[in-house]
Amino acid sequence: MAALTREKDITTLIEAAAIVTRRRSDITFFIVGDGHEYEALVKQTDMLGVSGSVIFTGRRNDAAQMIAGFDVFALPSRSEGLGSSVLDAMASRVPVVATRTGGIVEMIEDGVSGLLFEPGDSAALA
């Protein structure tokens, strides 16, 4: 699934989580994957006060099945090729919110088959 790298821009997702949880405390964000940004991301959740609402699952072999159980799938990548996790979400009829980048714009018609936002815009993602 996701590599926790700068390109995947999980920091934007965590910032969006902070915005959302100010309005709705009943929402949980799952971050699936691992990588060298893990420690910094955990610190960010603590700093923003969302560590109770953000769960880091680590690498999962059943990521596609996990996605199928989500209410919404978010992809905050700054750059993306195909975005196979978006395909997994769409195949499971899970609504997708993703950055307007790479192959994502070919898969999602904004406002029709999902929602698109500019990379790094945590308020738009929220």
Summary of the structure (lengths in Angstrom):
residues: 126
radius of gyration: 13.4
end to end distance: 21.8
largest distance: 36.3
contacts: 375
relative contact order: 0.19
helix: 40%
strand: 20%
